[in-house]
Amino acid sequence: MSDYKRTPLHALHHTLGARLIPFGGWEMPVEYSGISKEHTAVRTAAGLFDVSHMGEFEIHGRQSLELIQLTTANDAAKLVDGQAQYSAMAYPEGTVIDDLLVYRHNREHFMVVVNAANIQKDFEWITSHNRFDAVIENVSDRVALLAVQGPKAIDILQPFVPQQLDKIGPYHFARLAVLGVDAIVSRTGYTGEDGFEIYVSAEHAESIWNAILDRGRPFGLIPAGLGARNTLRLEAKMLLYGNDMDETTTLLEAGLGWIVKFDKGEFIGRDSLLKQKQEGVKRRLAGFEMPGRDIARDHYPVFVDGREAGRVTSGSPSITLKKNIGLAYLPVEHASVGSRFQVSIRGRMCDAQVVPTPFYKRKER
């Protein structure tokens, strides 16, 4: 796997016995002690993830906000200092370049966090549309990103920072010293649980990882890999770029109309998305369950009334709910809750039913 990029914690993952796989151009830990065990730890206690493969862009300058507004679909003008926002970039046709997070430090300083496989593509796209007094810098190689996710996250992290973590609201962040190291601590995640993501200089990643792991063990925290991250995010219906949306699907088809703010003014993809909204989407991403023991895996064909209508975008057993669940694009008239269709599993037609999503929603503390 020598052709793949490695995070600053690569050697440590080997020491911990992780199974490593290629993902988005990186060599990443998929599991340490088992996906089911790691998944359950996050739902009941906490898991520690290395997500340093994600990309980070710093945007500085007098017109930083204008650049963000043009290139993303959500309305970053509504952000206040210390607030983050889920958003996406679209092509002029309204199809998805990437989904991302926008962090506002102040009116002239933002950070954009993008998916690992799309770092170069996204950077070139934003740069190519920078007609503003703004400078964009790709700092991905200098930044490590650790995620502590689960109901015990605050209890584990609190001794490491000087500020009360419960004062940081969801999708807010603070610049704090973590074990004396300058970091951004963000109350965000990709698991459906409460938790934090810690952005820190790459050279400090290993010491902070080890400190969190040592502190967290008595609380039930364990290292968790991409396998558990995938099953957790699917239960919470958090979409995965490249599976649930890509350059062939629009933001509205993917069910992300809630982050498309037509009233904010010009942004790339606005006209096409507005036209599609007015005319109505022809297909929609829907969540479904499989009765019995049938498991619909990624890319399995989907049939409606005997005709192939698409493919499963994400499918897996739900470790929390003990059901087999998935996502698929369905014709809009067959995408409402209760609608039935079939998934072809190794040539065998298996029943599936559209259900409400998210499949899992955590209880508030």
C-alpha positions as CSV (number, residue, x, y, z in Angstrom):
1,M,0.0,0.0,0.0
2,S,3.0,2.3,-0.3
3,D,1.3,4.4,-3.0
4,Y,-1.3,5.6,-0.5
5,K,-1.0,8.6,1.7
6,R,-0.7,8.0,5.5
7,T,-1.9,10.1,8.4
8,P,0.5,11.2,11.2
9,L,-0.8,8.3,13.3
10,H,0.0,5.5,10.8
11,A,2.7,3.9,12.9
12,L,0.5,4.0,16.0
13,H,-2.3,2.2,14.2
14,H,0.1,-0.6,13.4
15,T,1.0,-0.8,17.1
16,L,-2.6,-1.0,18.0
17,G,-3.2,-3.9,15.6
18,A,-5.5,-2.1,13.3
19,R,-6.5,-3.6,9.9
20,L,-5.6,-1.1,7.3
21,I,-7.3,-0.6,3.9
22,P,-7.1,1.8,1.0
23,F,-9.7,4.6,1.3
24,G,-9.9,7.8,-0.7
25,G,-6.2,7.6,-1.7
26,W,-5.2,6.9,1.9
27,E,-4.2,3.9,3.9
28,M,-6.6,4.0,6.8
29,P,-7.6,1.8,9.8
30,V,-10.9,0.0,9.1
31,E,-11.1,-1.7,12.5
32,Y,-9.0,-2.5,15.6
33,S,-11.1,-4.8,17.8
34,G,-14.0,-5.4,15.5
35,I,-16.6,-3.2,13.8
36,S,-19.5,-4.3,16.0
37,K,-17.5,-3.7,19.2
38,E,-16.3,-0.3,18.1
39,H,-19.8,0.7,16.9
40,T,-21.4,-0.2,20.2
41,A,-18.7,1.6,22.2
42,V,-19.5,4.8,20.3
43,R,-23.2,4.4,21.0
44,T,-22.8,3.5,24.7
45,A,-19.5,5.2,25.8
46,A,-17.0,6.6,23.3
47,G,-14.8,5.9,20.3
48,L,-11.6,7.6,19.2
49,F,-11.2,8.1,15.4
50,D,-8.3,9.2,13.3
51,V,-9.8,11.2,10.5
52,S,-6.7,13.1,9.5
53,H,-7.3,12.1,5.9
54,M,-9.9,14.9,5.7
55,G,-8.9,18.1,3.9
56,E,-8.8,21.6,5.4
57,F,-8.7,24.9,3.5
58,E,-8.0,28.2,5.2
59,I,-9.7,31.2,3.5
60,H,-8.5,34.7,4.5
61,G,-9.3,38.1,3.2
62,R,-11.8,41.0,3.0
63,Q,-14.1,39.1,0.7
64,S,-13.7,35.6,2.2
65,L,-17.5,35.4,2.8
66,E,-18.3,36.3,-0.8
67,L,-16.1,33.4,-2.0
68,I,-17.8,31.0,0.3
69,Q,-21.3,32.3,-0.7
70,L,-20.6,31.8,-4.4
71,T,-19.1,28.3,-4.1
72,T,-21.4,26.7,-1.5
73,A,-25.1,26.2,-1.4
74,N,-25.9,27.0,2.3
75,D,-25.9,30.6,3.6
76,A,-22.6,31.2,5.4
77,A,-23.7,34.8,6.0
78,K,-25.9,33.5,8.8
79,L,-22.9,32.1,10.7
80,V,-21.5,33.9,13.7
81,D,-17.9,33.7,14.9
82,G,-17.2,30.3,16.3
83,Q,-20.0,28.6,14.4
84,A,-19.8,25.8,11.8
85,Q,-22.2,24.8,9.1
86,Y,-22.9,21.7,7.0
87,S,-22.9,22.7,3.3
88,A,-22.0,21.5,-0.2
89,M,-20.6,22.6,-3.5
90,A,-22.5,22.1,-6.7
91,Y,-21.7,22.2,-10.4
92,P,-23.8,24.5,-12.5
93,E,-26.1,21.6,-13.2
94,G,-26.8,21.3,-9.5
95,T,-25.0,18.0,-9.1
96,V,-22.7,17.5,-6.1
97,I,-19.0,18.3,-6.2
98,D,-18.6,17.5,-2.5
99,D,-20.3,18.0,0.9
100,L,-18.3,19.9,3.5
101,L,-18.2,21.9,6.7
102,V,-17.7,25.7,6.8
103,Y,-16.2,27.2,9.9
104,R,-16.3,30.9,10.6
105,H,-13.5,32.3,12.7
106,N,-14.5,35.9,11.7
107,R,-15.8,37.9,8.8
108,E,-12.4,37.6,7.0
109,H,-11.3,34.1,8.1
110,F,-13.1,30.8,7.3
111,M,-12.0,27.2,7.3
112,V,-13.5,24.7,4.9
113,V,-13.3,20.9,5.6
114,V,-13.7,18.6,2.7
115,N,-13.7,14.8,1.9
116,A,-10.3,13.1,1.6
117,A,-10.7,11.9,-2.0
118,N,-11.8,15.3,-3.2
119,I,-9.1,17.6,-1.7
120,Q,-7.4,18.5,-4.9
121,K,-10.6,18.7,-6.9
122,D,-12.3,20.9,-4.4
123,F,-9.3,23.2,-4.0
124,E,-9.0,23.7,-7.7
125,W,-12.7,24.4,-8.0
126,I,-12.8,27.0,-5.3
127,T,-9.6,28.6,-6.6
128,S,-10.9,28.7,-10.1
129,H,-13.9,30.8,-8.9
130,N,-11.9,33.1,-6.7
131,R,-12.6,36.5,-8.2
132,F,-12.6,38.1,-4.8
133,D,-10.2,39.7,-2.4
134,A,-9.5,36.4,-0.7
135,V,-6.7,33.9,-0.4
136,I,-7.3,30.2,-0.1
137,E,-4.6,27.9,1.3
138,N,-4.7,24.1,1.4
139,V,-3.3,23.2,4.9
140,S,-4.5,19.6,4.8
141,D,-1.0,18.1,5.2
142,R,-0.2,20.2,8.3
143,V,-3.4,19.4,10.1
144,A,-4.4,16.2,12.0
145,L,-8.0,15.6,12.9
146,L,-9.1,13.4,15.9
147,A,-12.7,12.6,16.7
148,V,-14.0,11.6,20.1
149,Q,-17.6,10.5,19.7
150,G,-20.1,9.1,22.2
151,P,-22.1,10.0,25.3
152,K,-18.9,10.0,27.5
153,A,-17.0,12.4,25.2
154,I,-17.3,15.4,27.5
155,D,-16.3,13.5,30.6
156,I,-13.2,12.2,28.8
157,L,-12.0,15.4,27.2
158,Q,-12.9,18.0,29.9
159,P,-9.6,17.7,31.9
160,F,-7.6,18.4,28.8
161,V,-9.0,21.9,28.1
162,P,-9.4,25.1,30.1
163,Q,-13.0,25.8,28.9
164,Q,-16.2,24.1,29.9
165,L,-16.9,21.9,26.9
166,D,-20.7,21.8,27.5
167,K,-20.6,25.6,26.7
168,I,-19.7,24.7,23.1
169,G,-23.0,24.1,21.3
170,P,-23.6,21.6,18.5
171,Y,-22.0,22.9,15.3
172,H,-19.9,25.4,17.3
173,F,-16.2,25.4,18.0
174,A,-13.6,27.1,20.1
175,R,-9.8,27.7,19.7
176,L,-8.5,26.1,22.9
177,A,-5.3,24.6,24.3
178,V,-5.6,20.8,24.4
179,L,-2.9,19.5,26.7
180,G,-1.2,22.9,26.1
181,V,-1.3,22.6,22.4
182,D,-3.2,25.1,20.2
183,A,-6.2,23.4,18.7
184,I,-9.7,23.9,17.3
185,V,-12.3,21.9,19.3
186,S,-15.5,21.5,17.4
187,R,-18.8,19.9,18.6
188,T,-19.3,18.1,15.3
189,G,-19.1,14.5,14.1
190,Y,-20.2,11.8,11.7
191,T,-21.7,9.2,14.0
192,G,-25.1,10.5,15.2
193,E,-23.7,10.8,18.7
194,D,-22.6,13.8,20.7
195,G,-18.9,14.3,20.4
196,F,-16.0,16.5,19.4
197,E,-13.5,16.9,16.5
198,I,-10.1,18.2,17.4
199,Y,-8.0,19.9,14.7
200,V,-4.3,20.1,15.8
201,S,-0.9,20.4,14.1
202,A,0.2,17.1,12.7
203,E,3.3,16.8,15.0
204,H,1.1,16.8,18.1
205,A,-1.4,14.2,16.9
206,E,0.2,11.2,18.5
207,S,0.7,12.7,22.0
208,I,-2.9,13.9,22.1
209,W,-4.2,10.6,20.8
210,N,-2.4,8.6,23.4
211,A,-3.5,10.9,26.2
212,I,-7.2,10.7,25.1
213,L,-6.9,6.9,24.8
214,D,-5.3,6.5,28.3
215,R,-7.9,8.8,29.9
216,G,-10.8,7.3,28.1
217,R,-10.2,3.6,28.7
218,P,-11.9,3.6,32.2
219,F,-14.9,5.2,30.6
220,G,-15.1,2.5,27.9
221,L,-13.5,4.5,25.1
222,I,-11.7,2.4,22.4
223,P,-10.1,3.2,19.1
224,A,-12.6,3.0,16.2
225,G,-12.0,2.7,12.5
226,L,-13.7,3.5,9.2
227,G,-15.9,0.4,9.4
228,A,-17.7,1.6,12.5
229,R,-17.7,5.1,11.2
230,N,-19.6,3.9,8.2
231,T,-22.2,1.8,10.1
232,L,-22.7,4.7,12.6
233,R,-23.2,7.4,10.0
234,L,-25.6,5.2,8.0
235,E,-27.8,4.6,11.0
236,A,-27.9,8.4,11.5
237,K,-28.5,8.9,7.7
238,M,-25.4,11.0,7.2
239,L,-24.5,10.7,3.6
240,L,-21.2,9.4,2.1
241,Y,-19.8,11.2,-0.9
242,G,-19.2,8.8,-3.7
243,N,-21.9,6.4,-2.5
244,D,-25.0,8.4,-1.6
245,M,-24.3,11.4,-3.8
246,D,-21.8,12.4,-6.4
247,E,-21.5,14.2,-9.7
248,T,-24.5,12.4,-11.1
249,T,-27.0,13.3,-8.3
250,T,-28.3,16.7,-7.4
251,L,-28.5,18.1,-3.9
252,L,-32.3,18.0,-4.1
253,E,-32.4,14.4,-5.2
254,A,-30.1,13.5,-2.3
255,G,-32.5,15.1,0.2
256,L,-30.2,18.0,0.9
257,G,-32.6,20.7,0.0
258,W,-32.5,22.0,3.6
259,I,-28.9,23.2,2.9
260,V,-29.8,24.9,-0.4
261,K,-30.6,28.5,0.4
262,F,-32.1,30.0,-2.8
263,D,-32.8,33.4,-1.1
264,K,-29.2,34.2,-0.3
265,G,-28.4,35.3,-3.8
266,E,-26.1,33.9,-6.5
267,F,-24.3,30.6,-6.0
268,I,-23.0,28.0,-8.5
269,G,-25.8,25.6,-9.3
270,R,-28.6,27.9,-8.1
271,D,-30.5,28.2,-11.4
272,S,-30.5,24.4,-12.1
273,L,-31.6,23.6,-8.6
274,L,-34.3,26.2,-8.6
275,K,-35.6,24.8,-11.9
276,Q,-35.6,21.3,-10.5
277,K,-37.4,22.4,-7.4
278,Q,-40.1,24.1,-9.4
279,E,-40.5,21.1,-11.7
280,G,-40.2,18.5,-9.0
281,V,-37.5,15.9,-8.6
282,K,-38.0,12.6,-10.5
283,R,-36.1,10.5,-8.0
284,R,-35.2,10.8,-4.3
285,L,-32.8,9.1,-1.9
286,A,-34.8,7.0,0.4
287,G,-34.1,4.9,3.5
288,F,-35.3,1.3,3.6
289,E,-35.4,-1.8,5.8
290,M,-35.1,-5.4,4.7
291,P,-37.3,-7.9,6.5
292,G,-35.7,-11.1,7.7
293,R,-32.1,-11.8,7.2
294,D,-31.5,-10.4,3.8
295,I,-28.7,-7.7,3.6
296,A,-28.7,-5.2,0.9
297,R,-25.1,-4.2,0.3
298,D,-23.7,-1.2,-1.6
299,H,-24.3,-1.2,-5.3
300,Y,-26.9,-4.1,-5.3
301,P,-29.5,-3.4,-8.1
302,V,-32.9,-2.1,-7.0
303,F,-36.2,-3.0,-8.8
304,V,-39.6,-1.3,-8.8
305,D,-42.5,-3.2,-10.4
306,G,-40.1,-5.6,-12.0
307,R,-37.9,-3.0,-13.6
308,E,-34.4,-2.0,-12.5
309,A,-34.7,1.5,-11.0
310,G,-31.2,2.1,-9.5
311,R,-28.8,0.7,-7.0
312,V,-28.3,0.6,-3.3
313,T,-26.0,3.4,-2.4
314,S,-25.3,2.3,1.2
315,G,-26.4,-0.9,2.8
316,S,-25.5,-2.7,6.0
317,P,-26.9,-4.5,9.1
318,S,-27.8,-1.9,11.7
319,I,-25.7,-2.9,14.8
320,T,-27.8,-0.7,17.1
321,L,-31.3,-1.5,15.8
322,K,-30.7,-5.2,14.8
323,K,-32.2,-4.6,11.4
324,N,-30.9,-4.6,7.9
325,I,-31.0,-1.1,6.5
326,G,-29.9,0.9,3.4
327,L,-30.3,3.9,1.2
328,A,-31.3,3.9,-2.5
329,Y,-32.5,6.4,-5.2
330,L,-36.1,5.5,-6.1
331,P,-38.6,7.1,-8.5
332,V,-40.2,9.8,-6.4
333,E,-43.6,8.2,-6.7
334,H,-42.1,5.1,-5.0
335,A,-40.0,6.9,-2.4
336,S,-42.6,7.6,0.2
337,V,-42.6,5.9,3.6
338,G,-44.3,2.5,3.3
339,S,-43.5,2.0,-0.4
340,R,-42.2,-1.5,-1.3
341,F,-39.6,-2.5,-3.8
342,Q,-37.1,-5.3,-4.3
343,V,-33.3,-5.6,-4.1
344,S,-31.5,-8.2,-6.2
345,I,-29.1,-10.1,-3.9
346,R,-27.0,-12.5,-6.0
347,G,-29.8,-12.8,-8.5
348,R,-32.5,-13.4,-5.9
349,M,-35.3,-10.8,-5.5
350,C,-35.7,-9.7,-1.9
351,D,-38.4,-7.4,-0.5
352,A,-37.6,-4.0,0.9
353,Q,-39.7,-1.2,2.4
354,V,-39.2,2.6,2.6
355,V,-39.0,3.7,6.2
356,P,-38.6,7.1,8.0
357,T,-35.0,8.3,8.5
358,P,-32.8,8.8,10.3
359,F,-32.9,5.1,11.3
360,Y,-31.4,6.0,14.6
361,K,-31.6,9.2,16.6
362,R,-29.8,9.6,19.9
363,K,-31.5,10.6,23.1
364,E,-30.4,13.9,24.5
365,R,-28.4,13.8,27.7
